[in-house]
Amino acid sequence: MDSKEFFRISECESAKEMWDTLKATHESTTKIKKSKTRSQARRKRRQSEKGINLCFMAKKEDDSSNISSSNSSNAENYSQLLQVFQETHEEANRLALLNNRLKGMNNWLENRVKSLEEELENSKTDFENLEILYKNSSCKCDSLICENC
């Protein structure tokens, strides 16, 4: 089955309608086939247009009966939405303040860590110097650093 035949039967609602469409397409001459296909398409279009018109008519009836209730529910929905937005905005402002405070604290802690690291390095150097002095103090040599010690 080629794509044209598939397209012809894709809108059919029953297997019999599909079979009749395929049968009419294959047993007639080209002109008859085209006219039958066109008439079937027109018939389908009219049926679908009727359905669409009924849907629009039903929607209009629903819309006109629900206009007053719709307006009040829209106002309620709007006020609820506005309230939630305001609460979200306030929470965002609180979080921004908290974020700024935490950034400041983080900077202070980073600086404190740097100063402690420097202090640690200085202490290590002092300890090494003291260790050298201690070793040299037990030595009876005259030089500051003894090769024997």
Beta strands, then each sheet from edge to edge (+ up, - down):
end
